[in-house]
Amino acid sequence: MPVTGTAVLNAADPLVVKMADTYLRRTTFFALDGNHAVIKRHRESGGGAIFVRDGYIIIADGAAESVFIDLKEAPLTHGGRIRFQIENTIAAIAAARALGVDDELIRRGVRSFTPCFNQSAGRFNVIDLNGITVVVDYGHNVDALRALLDALGHFPNERRIVVYTSAGDRRDSDIIEQGNMLSSHFDEAWLYEGDYVRGRQPGEIMALIAQGLKALNGQSRTQRIETIHGHLKAVDLALASAKPGDLVMIQADTADETVQHLRAMQKV
């Protein structure tokens, strides 16, 4: 059976790694760490990989390797600070190379693709509103939230506010866990329900997140929890509560509507 196509797979996810054995094809593994056991083993057998070393994206083919680009030239990664955007970038590079796109053209794309409202709305956009750092992202499950919180660890802002919800078709335990995760990172939580209640009763999603926020028996960082019906109303109230120097993370349930709303604020 001939080898057809290339699979670009995350070496750090054991379930994804198993996909390499499902049918015959070339495989390129990607990871933040080039010393990951999966990548080392794959390279020893002559396979391809892409990873990060000392702030550079490295392309490897078996034992041979070369520097592809400096992470500082990849604005999507915020200077190499945002881990999940680094993973997105290296996976995209690997996929483009597998399709035969010229390396220099790929580099031009990496250098010009920015985390702004125009090019990646709702995907870790960072703006300044009168001295308030506002982060906008669509992620609303446990894994996405974990990546977001890791990314926010690179920001210096001390006081932090979150505007948050979850899709109603998540398990109760997952929604509660998201609240528990938020409780260690934010001083205020403005919970809301929007368009994606998906069979839940009114207020049920907010109640589950609030349950998670309160689960640490008085040890939660979050001292203020508000529940709001309507996403943009929650955004406005959270921003009104913020002061210059604060960070406000907005989980954008409806990304386009949120972006338009914040754009209008920037123009004021």
N, C-alpha and C positions, 0 to 999 in steps of 0.2 A: 504494500500500500504506500503510495507516494506521500511525502511530507508536504502539507499544504498550509500556508498561513503561519502566523506567529501569535502566541499568547503572551500578553504582558501581565504578569502575576505578582501579587504582593507577597514577598518572602516572609513577612512578619505575621501573616495570617495562616495558621495551620490548615484551615478548611480550604482556603484559596490555593495553597501549595499543592494540595491533593489533586487539583484540576489538571495539573501537568501530566497526570497519568491517564486521563480520560480518553484521549485519542492522540494519534500521531501528528505532531506538529513541532515547530521550533518554539522554544520558550525563552523569554527574557524575564528574569526576576528583578524586582526593584525593592529597595529598602533604604532607610536612612543610614544604616550601618553596613558598610562593606564587609565587615567581619562576621556578619550573620551566618550561622552555620549552613543555612539553605543556599545562600549565595556562594559560599566557599566550596561547598560540595558540587554545586552546579558548574562553577568555573573549572574545577578540577577535572570535570568530564568534558570540558571544551565549550560549555554553554555561555550564553550572553547574560550580562547583568548591567544595572545602572544603580548608582548609590552616591552617597555624599562622603567626602573626606576633607577635613581641614577647610571647610567652607566652599568647596568646589564640587560640582557634579562630575562624576567620573563614569565613563563608558568603558565596559570591559567585554572582551571576547576571549574566553578561556583565560590564559595567563596574561595576555596582552591587555593593556589599559591605557586610556588617555583622558586628559582633562577636557571636558566639553564646554563648561562655562562656570564663571564665578557666581555664587548665589547672590552676591551683591548686585548683579546685573539682572536679577529676576524679581521685579517689583511685586509680583503676586505673593512672594514669600516674606514680604516686609523685611528685606535685608537678611533673610535666612533665619528669622526669629520664629516663624509660624510653621510648626512641624507638619501639620496636615496639608498645608499648601505646598510645602516642599515635596511631599509624597505625590500630590496631584501633578506638580510640575514634572517630576522625573518620570512618572507614568506616561504623561502626555508626550514627552520627548521620545521615550522608548517606542510608543505606538507610532509616532510620526516617522521615525527612522525605519521601523518595520514596513511602513508603506512606501518607503523609498524617497521620502522628502529630503531634499538637500540639507545638509547640516547647517550651512550658513543661513538658509531660509528659516530653519527651526530656531536658531539663535535670535534672529530678528524678531520672531514671534514671541519668544520668551522675554526679550528686552522690552517689547512694546505692549504686552498684555498686563494691564494694571488692575488692582483690586478696587476699581472705582464703580460708581453707579452705572456708568455708560457701558462698561465691558463685562462686569460680573455682579449685577445687582443682587443684593441679598446674600452674597457669599463673602463674609468677613470684610465688609466695607468699613473703613475707619474715617470719620469726619470730625471736625471741630465745630461746635456750636457755642459761640460766646464763651470759649474757654472750657467747655465740657467735652470730654472725649466720648464720642458715641460710636459704638460698634454694632453693626447690623448684620445678622446672620439668620438663615432660614432653619438651621439645624434644630430638630425637636425630638430626638430620641437619645437614649442613654449614651451610645457611642459618639454621636455628634456632639453632645454636651461635654463629654469627657475631653474631646479634642479642643473644643472652644475654651474650656477652663484652663487647659494646658497653655493655649495660646495667650490667654489673658494674663498668665503668670509673668509674661515678659513686659507688661505695662507697669509704669511706676505709680499709677493713681492709687491713693490710699482708700478713699471712700468710694464705694461701688454700689450701684443700683442695677437691678435687672427687671426687664419687662418680659414676661414668659408665659407660655402655654404649651400644651402638648396635644397631638391629634388624639381624638377619642377612641380610635381603634387599637391603641396600645393596651397592654395588660395593666391591670391596677398596680401590680408590683413595680412595673417599669415607670409608671407616672409618679408613684410615690418615691421611687429611687431618684428620679430627676430632682424632686424637691429636696431630698436629702443631700444631693450633690451641691445644689445651689446654696444650701444653708451654711456651708463653710467658706463661701466666697463673696457673699453680698450682704451689705448692711440693710438694704431695703429690697423687697420683692413686690412688684406690681403684677399680679396675676390677672389674666384675662381669658375670655373665651371668644372665639371668632367664628370662622366659617366651617371648621373641621371638627365639630363635636361628634359626628359619625355615630349617632344612636345614643349618646350619653344624655342624661337628664341635665337641664340647665343648672349650672353651678357645680356639677359633679367633678369635672376635670380640675377646676380651681381648688376644690376641697381636697382632692387627692394630692395635688402638689403641695398645698398648705400642710397636709398631714406629714409629708416628707420633710418639709422645712422645720417642723416642730419636733421631729423625732429624736433630737439629741438631748432631750430632757434639760432644757435651759442652757445648754452649751452652744447653741446655734449662734452664729455671727449675726444672723438676720433678726433685727429687732423690730422691724416694721413689715407687716404683710397686709397688702390691700388687694381686694378682689374687685375687678372691674368688668362689666359687660361692654365689649367693644374695644377692638385693638387700638385704634388711633386715639381714643380717649385715654387709654392706659399709657400710651406713649406721651401724650401731652402732660398728664399728671406727673409722670415720673420725671420728665424733663423740668417741670416746674419745681419739683422737689430738689433737683440737683443744683450744685453750686460750682462755680469755676474751679477746675482742678479735679472734679469728680469724673468717674467713668460710668457710663450708662450702656449696658448691653441690651439690645433689643432683639428678641427672637421674633423675626418677621413672619408671622403666619401667612400673610398675603404680601409677598415681597414687593411687587410692583406698586401697590397702593402705599405701602410704607415708604418706599423710596421717593415717590412723588410728594408725599407729605413732608419728608425731611428736606427735599430739594426746595420746597416752598419756604421752609424755615431759613434755609441758607441765604435766600434772596432778601429776607427782611432786614 
